[in-house]
Amino acid sequence: MKPCAEKNQRATIVTSPSGVLQVSGVLDFSTILPLRKQGELLIVEGPESIEVDFSGVHASGSAAVSLMMCWLRAACRADKAIHFTGVPDLLERIIAVSGLSGHLSFERPHRCCE
């Protein structure tokens, strides 16, 4: 049996020179916990308005939605605005079907108090 190449991929988050949090790799239940913790730290330490770019993500599912919600809550606790860009079509569809489109902002920064 041939191993699945995606299972050998890891997920990363880095801060670009412009301050954007860039997420890449495979987002699944085996990769999101360390990524979640790292992202929460970057959100707390980051600017007042945070952009999280998912254009480097090449495989994702409901675990990625959970990750995004965790980061949204971290931004809310830190009184920061957050929005997500480059979200893959499949992930956007999962978010829509889950009824979370109103909570996860793709257009402009979202603050919990709005």
Secondary structure, 3 states (H helix, E strand, C coil): CCCCHHHHCCCEEEECCCCCEEEEEECCCCCHHHHHHHHHHHHHHCCCEEEEEEEEEEECCHHHHHHHHHHHHHHHHCCCEEEEECCCHHHHHHHHHCCCCCCCCCCCCECCCC
